[in-house]
Amino acid sequence: MPKVMASAPNAGGRHQRGRRIGPTLSEINVIPLVDVMLVLLIIFMVAAPMLQRGVEVHLPVAAKSQEIPAERLYLDLPLSYRTDKRVTFNKENVRLEFLAERIHQLPQNEANRQVFIRSDKALSVQDLIDVLDALKAGGIETAGIVTDPPKR
């Protein structure tokens, strides 16, 4: 349908820009939107694995270290324990004074009463003893210390 241009009623013989009569086409251009969304998707897919970091612990080295099954309960004792007294128990950050309570909240079938401690080698023995006391108060009878094998 052709566009009809009408002149203004008081134009005085001059042609001014008139108003358009006809359908106006207002459409969203979808192709740039899809391009932007795909770029954002790729950025998030690349960045997501980088955001998932665990607790960094430098394990001590022992000559007779053994492999431990993955389905055990672990307690991570990072170097930052000196300042904030936080440990990571069963993939959850817990303050030391609440560790015994958190252990009591475990289901009975999961609390097999054996915990493996991954302690940073720069921490003192007293820090490790404090954590072992909290485990004992929570009802944990057996605790093991995870070590790395020596480098050859």
N, C-alpha and C positions, 0 to 999 in steps of 0.2 A: 504494500500500500504506500503510495507516494506521500511525502510530507507536504502539508499545505502551510504556506506562510501567509499570515494575514498582517497587513500593516496596521499601525495604531490609528485610532479614529481621528486624532488631532495631529496627524503627522505633517500636514501642510504641504503635501506633495512630495516630500522627501521620503525616501524609503528608510525606515528604521528597522531595527531588528524586531521582528514580530514574534508572536508566541507560536510554539509548535502545536500542532494538532495531530495526534496519533499515539500509538502505543509506545511507551518508553521501555527500553530493554535494560533491566538491571539484573545482571547475573553475576554470580561469584565465580571468579576464575579459579578452578579447582586444581589445576596442574601445579602452580607454585605452592599452594597449600600442601599438596601431597609431597612435593619435593622437600619442603621445610620439615614436615613431620618425619619423613624417612631419615633426614640428616639428624634430627633430634633423637630418633630411635637408635641410630648407630652410635651416637655419642653416649647415650645412657647404657647401651649394651657393653661398650668398651670400658666405661667408668665404673660400672657396678662391681665387677670383681676386685677392683682396686680399693673399694671402700670397705671390703670385708677383711679386716685384719684381725688376727688373734693377739693374744698376749705374748709379748716378746720375752722369752726366758732363755738365758744362756745356761744350759745344764752343765753340772760338773762331769768330769770324765772318770770312768772306772774301767778297769781292765776286764772285769768279769760281768759286764752288763748283759742282760737278757732282754729278749723281745717281750713286750707286754700286749695282751689282747686289747683290742680297741673298745670293747663293750664295758670296760671298767669305769669307775668313778674317778675323775681326776680333779686335783686341786692345784691350780697354778699360783705360784708365789713369785710375782715379778719383782724387779729391783725397786719399783715405785712403792713397794710395801713399806719401806722405811719411812716414807713421808705421810702416806694416807691410810695405812693399816688395812688395805683392801686386798682380798684374794679373789680368785676366780674359781668358784666351785660349781662343777657341772655346767659350765658355760654361762655362769651368772656371776656378776660382781657382787661380793658380799663383804661387809665390814667384819673385822675379826670378832667383835663382841656379839655379832648376830649369827656367827657360823654354827654354833651348837644348835640354835633354834632352827636354822635352815636344814640341818641334818635331821632333826626330829620331824620335819615336814615331809621328808622323803617317803614314798610308799614302801611298805615292808618288803615287797618283792624286789624293789630296786636297791634298797639299802642292804647290800650284801655284806655290809660291815667291813669292807676292804677298800681303802682309798689309796691312790698313787699320787704322790706329791712331786710336782715339777717345780723345783726351787731354783732360783737364780744362784749361780755359784759365788756371786759377790756378796750375798747376804750372810749375816753372822749366824752362828749356831743358835744363839739366843732367839733370833727371829723364828727359826725352824722349831725350836722347843715351844715357843708361844703358840704356834699353829698346831703342833701336836697336842698340846694341852686342850685347846679348843675342840679338836677332833675327839679327844677322849671324853670331854664333857658332853659331846653330842652323841656318844654311844659307839663311836668307831673303835673297834678293838685292834684292828690290824691296819697299819699304814706302811707303804713302801715309798722309797725315794727313787725317782727316775733319774738315770744317768745316761750319758752318751758313751759309746765305745771309743777307745783311743784311736786317733788318726794314724794311719800307717803310711 
